[in-house]
């Protein structure tokens, strides 16, 4: 496995817990891996997949996340393909044929695709090495209402009786971890966690009334790329405009923009042609940019898990980075109001 790691990824050794997870998967065990953001979750299924015959099916929540990982694998000379909602029936048909006959190592898709007759017919004809559920906390977070197909993932296992499941996430409370293993029908409970500490990250929390002034100071003091998270779409534009007026290279991002606009802004930021992105949490999973030097929360997120996921996008390269949270009493009142409206 170290030869594979060196050949395709250029690393000489594994990070904590990676090798243990890989060894369990290669033994044919179902395994749930909880590693911090930046802890190298992808390698935990990509390395064993390269060591076994057949294709590894990866279930992932977002097209942007899927495209990012497929491009990453292809850039390393690894054959990977994806099925997503923007494809025609014929394109999907061809992709499934490639997964069956084309010596591809990875097939990425969303949980909704698993239930189509076309996929269920074809998957029975494939040689499948592993079934991977990336961002597995989505089973609990979304499965019960927003995306119920997350609760149906295990139904595909009847067509893949001896294929082990590798589930991965950065955040899962003990209750959520149990839920993931139960819903994926693990034969035995099998959890590997490396803890949540990120030694290269400094966390700072400031109580301040003038958030704009505090944010400007942060942007001037910390060099390099950054993400600023806000709660509302209109705030993304306001904060980005304020920064630009103060000669800071910034732009805004939210789910209400067109796909083309979102892709353009994300690509400019990822290629370091844009220094700071001001975004709602729509700018989230799959933001695999290693050299983010700071993540700032202009507003309080709705949960500790959300905060940890978002703050964890800083310093994925292991270099010193900072996560800053600005808050005041108005934030607390607003969050309590949101709670009352959401859960009457």
C-alpha positions as CSV (number, residue, x, y, z in Angstrom):
1,X,0.0,0.0,0.0
2,X,2.9,2.3,0.6
3,X,4.1,1.8,-3.0
4,X,0.7,2.8,-4.3
5,X,0.7,5.8,-1.9
6,X,4.1,6.9,-3.2
7,X,3.4,6.1,-6.9
8,X,0.2,8.1,-7.3
9,X,0.2,10.6,-4.4
10,X,3.9,11.1,-3.8
11,X,3.7,10.6,0.0
12,X,6.2,8.4,1.9
13,X,3.9,7.6,4.9
14,X,0.3,7.6,6.0
15,X,-1.4,10.0,8.3
16,X,-2.8,8.8,11.7
17,X,-5.4,6.0,11.3
18,X,-5.3,5.9,7.5
19,X,-3.4,2.6,7.3
20,X,-5.7,1.0,9.9
21,X,-8.8,1.9,7.9
22,X,-7.2,0.6,4.7
23,X,-6.2,-2.7,6.3
24,X,-9.7,-3.2,7.6
25,X,-11.2,-2.5,4.2
26,X,-8.8,-4.9,2.5
27,X,-9.8,-7.6,4.9
28,X,-13.4,-7.2,3.7
29,X,-14.7,-5.4,6.8
30,X,-17.3,-2.7,6.7
31,X,-15.7,0.4,8.3
32,X,-16.7,3.9,9.3
33,X,-13.8,6.4,9.3
34,X,-14.1,9.7,11.2
35,X,-11.1,11.8,10.4
36,X,-10.9,15.6,10.7
37,X,-11.2,17.8,7.6
38,X,-7.7,17.7,6.0
39,X,-7.0,14.3,7.6
40,X,-6.9,12.6,4.3
41,X,-10.2,10.7,4.1
42,X,-10.1,10.2,0.3
43,X,-6.9,8.2,0.5
44,X,-8.6,5.7,2.9
45,X,-10.7,4.4,0.0
46,X,-8.6,5.4,-3.0
47,X,-5.5,3.4,-2.0
48,X,-7.3,0.1,-1.3
49,X,-9.3,0.6,-4.5
50,X,-6.1,0.7,-6.5
51,X,-5.0,-2.5,-4.8
52,X,-8.0,-4.6,-5.8
53,X,-9.5,-5.7,-9.1
54,X,-12.7,-4.0,-10.3
55,X,-14.4,-0.7,-9.9
56,X,-15.0,1.2,-6.6
57,X,-18.4,2.9,-6.5
58,X,-18.3,6.2,-4.6
59,X,-21.6,7.8,-3.4
60,X,-21.1,11.5,-2.9
61,X,-23.6,14.4,-2.2
62,X,-22.6,17.2,-4.6
63,X,-21.8,17.4,-8.3
64,X,-19.0,19.9,-7.4
65,X,-17.5,17.4,-5.0
66,X,-17.7,14.6,-7.5
67,X,-16.2,16.6,-10.3
68,X,-13.3,17.8,-8.1
69,X,-12.4,14.2,-7.0
70,X,-12.7,12.8,-10.6
71,X,-10.4,15.6,-12.0
72,X,-8.0,15.0,-9.1
73,X,-7.8,11.2,-9.9
74,X,-7.5,11.7,-13.6
75,X,-4.6,14.2,-13.1
76,X,-2.8,11.3,-11.3
77,X,-3.3,9.0,-14.3
78,X,-6.2,7.1,-12.5
79,X,-9.3,6.2,-14.6
80,X,-12.4,7.7,-12.9
81,X,-15.8,8.6,-14.2
82,X,-19.0,10.2,-12.8
83,X,-22.7,10.0,-13.4
84,X,-24.7,13.2,-12.5
85,X,-28.0,14.9,-13.3
86,X,-26.6,17.0,-16.1
87,X,-26.1,13.9,-18.3
88,X,-28.4,12.5,-21.0
89,X,-29.7,8.9,-20.8
90,X,-27.2,7.9,-23.5
91,X,-24.3,9.5,-21.7
92,X,-25.2,7.6,-18.5
93,X,-25.6,4.4,-20.5
94,X,-22.1,4.8,-22.0
95,X,-20.6,5.7,-18.5
96,X,-22.1,2.5,-17.0
97,X,-20.7,0.5,-19.9
98,X,-17.2,2.0,-19.2
99,X,-17.5,1.1,-15.6
100,X,-18.3,-2.5,-16.6
101,X,-15.7,-3.0,-19.4
102,X,-13.4,0.0,-19.5
103,X,-10.9,-0.8,-16.8
104,X,-12.1,2.2,-14.7
105,X,-11.1,2.2,-11.0
106,X,-13.8,4.7,-9.7
107,X,-17.4,5.4,-10.5
108,X,-18.8,8.5,-8.7
109,X,-22.6,9.1,-8.3
110,X,-25.2,10.6,-6.0
111,X,-27.4,8.4,-3.8
112,X,-30.4,9.1,-6.0
113,X,-28.8,7.3,-8.9
114,X,-28.6,4.0,-7.0
115,X,-32.3,3.5,-7.2
116,X,-32.7,3.8,-11.0
117,X,-33.5,0.5,-12.9
118,X,-30.6,1.2,-15.3
119,X,-28.0,1.4,-12.5
120,X,-29.4,-1.6,-10.6
121,X,-29.3,-3.8,-13.7
122,X,-25.8,-2.8,-14.7
123,X,-24.2,-2.9,-11.2
124,X,-25.0,-6.7,-11.0
125,X,-22.8,-7.2,-14.1
126,X,-19.9,-5.2,-12.7
127,X,-16.9,-6.4,-10.7
128,X,-17.2,-4.1,-7.7
129,X,-14.3,-3.8,-5.2
130,X,-15.7,-1.4,-2.6
131,X,-18.9,0.6,-2.0
132,X,-17.9,4.0,-0.5
133,X,-20.1,6.6,1.1
134,X,-18.3,9.9,1.3
135,X,-19.6,12.6,3.7
136,X,-21.5,9.9,5.4
137,X,-23.0,12.3,8.0
138,X,-25.4,13.2,5.3
139,X,-27.3,10.0,6.0
140,X,-28.4,11.5,9.4
141,X,-28.3,15.1,8.4
142,X,-30.4,14.8,5.1
143,X,-31.7,11.3,5.0
144,X,-34.8,11.8,7.1
145,X,-36.3,14.7,5.1
146,X,-34.2,16.6,2.5
147,X,-32.7,13.6,0.6
148,X,-34.5,10.4,1.7
149,X,-32.4,8.3,-0.8
150,X,-29.6,8.5,1.7
151,X,-31.6,6.1,3.9
152,X,-31.9,3.6,1.0
153,X,-28.2,3.2,0.2
154,X,-28.0,-0.2,1.9
155,X,-30.6,-1.6,-0.5
156,X,-28.0,-1.8,-3.2
157,X,-26.0,-4.2,-1.0
158,X,-28.3,-7.1,-2.0
159,X,-26.8,-6.9,-5.5
160,X,-23.2,-6.7,-4.0
161,X,-23.3,-9.3,-1.2
162,X,-19.6,-9.6,-0.5
163,X,-18.6,-6.0,-1.2
164,X,-17.3,-4.1,1.9
165,X,-18.6,-0.6,2.7
166,X,-16.2,2.3,3.5
167,X,-18.1,5.2,5.1
168,X,-16.2,8.5,5.8
169,X,-16.9,11.8,7.5
170,X,-15.2,14.5,9.4
171,X,-18.0,15.0,12.0
172,X,-20.2,12.4,13.7
173,X,-21.4,12.3,17.3
174,X,-21.7,8.8,18.8
175,X,-25.4,8.8,18.0
176,X,-24.8,9.8,14.4
177,X,-22.0,7.2,14.0
178,X,-24.4,4.5,15.3
179,X,-27.0,5.7,12.8
180,X,-24.6,5.6,9.9
181,X,-23.5,2.0,10.7
182,X,-27.1,0.9,11.2
183,X,-28.5,2.5,8.1
184,X,-25.6,1.1,6.0
185,X,-26.3,-2.4,7.5
186,X,-22.8,-3.0,8.8
187,X,-22.2,-6.7,9.6
188,X,-20.3,-5.6,12.7
189,X,-19.9,-2.2,14.3
190,X,-16.5,-1.0,13.1
191,X,-15.5,2.6,13.9
192,X,-12.1,4.2,13.4
193,X,-11.6,7.7,14.6
194,X,-8.5,9.8,14.8
195,X,-10.0,12.5,17.1
196,X,-10.7,16.1,16.1
197,X,-7.5,17.9,17.0
198,X,-5.8,20.0,14.2
199,X,-2.5,21.1,15.7
200,X,-1.8,23.6,12.8
201,X,-5.1,25.4,13.3
202,X,-5.5,28.3,15.8
203,X,-9.1,29.0,16.8
204,X,-10.0,32.6,17.9
205,X,-13.4,33.9,19.0
206,X,-14.0,37.6,19.3
207,X,-17.1,39.3,20.8
208,X,-17.4,42.6,18.8
209,X,-20.0,45.1,17.8
210,X,-18.0,46.4,14.8
211,X,-17.7,43.2,12.8
212,X,-16.8,45.0,9.6
213,X,-13.8,46.7,11.2
214,X,-12.6,43.5,12.9
215,X,-12.9,41.6,9.6
216,X,-10.9,44.2,7.7
217,X,-8.2,44.0,10.3
218,X,-8.1,40.2,9.9
219,X,-7.8,40.4,6.1
220,X,-5.0,42.9,6.4
221,X,-3.1,41.0,9.1
222,X,-3.3,37.5,7.7
223,X,-1.9,37.0,4.2
224,X,-3.0,34.3,1.8
225,X,-6.4,32.9,0.7
226,X,-9.5,33.0,2.9
227,X,-13.1,32.1,3.2
228,X,-15.6,34.3,5.0
229,X,-18.9,32.6,6.0
230,X,-22.1,34.5,6.4
231,X,-25.7,33.3,7.0
232,X,-27.7,35.2,4.4
233,X,-27.2,35.6,0.6
234,X,-27.5,39.4,0.7
235,X,-24.7,39.5,3.3
236,X,-22.3,37.8,0.9
237,X,-22.6,40.7,-1.5
238,X,-22.5,43.4,1.2
239,X,-19.4,42.0,2.9
240,X,-17.6,41.4,-0.4
241,X,-18.4,45.0,-1.6
242,X,-17.1,46.4,1.7
243,X,-13.8,44.5,1.3
244,X,-13.4,45.6,-2.3
245,X,-14.0,49.2,-1.3
246,X,-11.1,48.7,1.1
247,X,-8.8,47.3,-1.6
248,X,-9.2,43.7,-0.6
249,X,-9.5,41.2,-3.5
250,X,-12.9,39.5,-2.7
251,X,-16.0,38.2,-4.4
252,X,-19.3,36.6,-3.2
253,X,-20.9,33.2,-3.6
254,X,-24.3,31.7,-2.8
255,X,-26.7,29.0,-4.1
256,X,-28.9,31.7,-5.9
257,X,-26.2,32.4,-8.5
258,X,-26.3,30.6,-11.8
259,X,-24.2,27.4,-12.2
260,X,-21.8,29.3,-14.6
261,X,-21.3,32.1,-12.1
262,X,-20.7,29.7,-9.2
263,X,-18.2,27.6,-11.2
264,X,-16.3,30.7,-12.4
265,X,-16.0,32.2,-8.9
266,X,-15.0,28.8,-7.4
267,X,-12.4,28.1,-10.1
268,X,-10.9,31.6,-9.8
269,X,-10.6,31.2,-6.0
270,X,-9.2,27.7,-6.2
271,X,-6.6,28.7,-8.7
272,X,-5.6,31.7,-6.5
273,X,-6.8,34.3,-9.0
274,X,-9.2,35.5,-6.3
275,X,-7.9,35.9,-2.7
276,X,-11.1,35.8,-0.6
277,X,-14.6,34.3,-1.1
278,X,-17.5,35.5,1.0
279,X,-20.1,32.8,1.0
280,X,-23.0,31.1,2.6
281,X,-22.6,27.4,3.6
282,X,-23.5,26.5,0.0
283,X,-19.7,27.0,-0.5
284,X,-19.0,23.9,1.5
285,X,-18.2,20.2,1.0
286,X,-15.6,19.4,-1.6
287,X,-13.7,22.7,-1.2
288,X,-10.4,20.9,-1.4
289,X,-8.0,23.8,-1.6
290,X,-5.0,23.0,0.6
291,X,-3.5,26.5,1.2
292,X,-6.5,28.3,2.8
293,X,-4.8,30.4,5.4
294,X,-7.9,31.6,7.3
295,X,-11.6,30.9,7.6
296,X,-13.7,33.6,9.3
297,X,-17.3,33.3,10.5
298,X,-19.0,36.7,10.2
299,X,-22.2,35.2,11.6
300,X,-22.6,32.3,14.1
301,X,-23.3,29.0,12.4
302,X,-26.3,27.0,13.5
303,X,-24.4,24.1,15.1
304,X,-21.1,23.1,16.4
305,X,-20.8,20.4,13.7
306,X,-21.3,23.1,11.0
307,X,-18.7,25.3,12.6
308,X,-16.1,22.5,12.8
309,X,-16.7,21.4,9.2
310,X,-16.4,25.0,7.9
311,X,-13.5,26.1,10.1
312,X,-11.7,22.9,9.1
313,X,-11.3,24.1,5.5
314,X,-8.4,26.2,6.7
315,X,-4.9,24.7,6.6
316,X,-5.5,21.4,4.9
317,X,-1.8,21.5,3.8
318,X,-0.8,21.2,7.5
319,X,0.7,24.8,7.5
320,X,-0.2,27.2,10.3
321,X,-3.7,28.7,9.7
322,X,-6.4,30.5,11.6
323,X,-10.2,30.1,12.2
324,X,-11.9,33.2,13.5
325,X,-15.4,33.6,14.8
326,X,-17.0,37.0,15.3
327,X,-20.1,37.3,17.5
328,X,-22.3,39.6,19.5
329,X,-25.6,39.4,21.5
330,X,-27.6,40.1,18.3
331,X,-26.3,36.8,16.9
332,X,-27.6,34.9,19.9
333,X,-31.1,36.4,19.6
334,X,-31.2,35.8,15.9
335,X,-30.2,32.1,16.2
336,X,-32.8,31.6,19.0
337,X,-35.4,33.1,16.6
338,X,-34.3,30.8,13.8
339,X,-34.7,27.8,16.2
340,X,-38.2,28.8,17.2
341,X,-39.3,29.2,13.6
342,X,-37.6,25.9,12.5
343,X,-38.8,23.8,15.3
344,X,-42.1,25.2,16.7
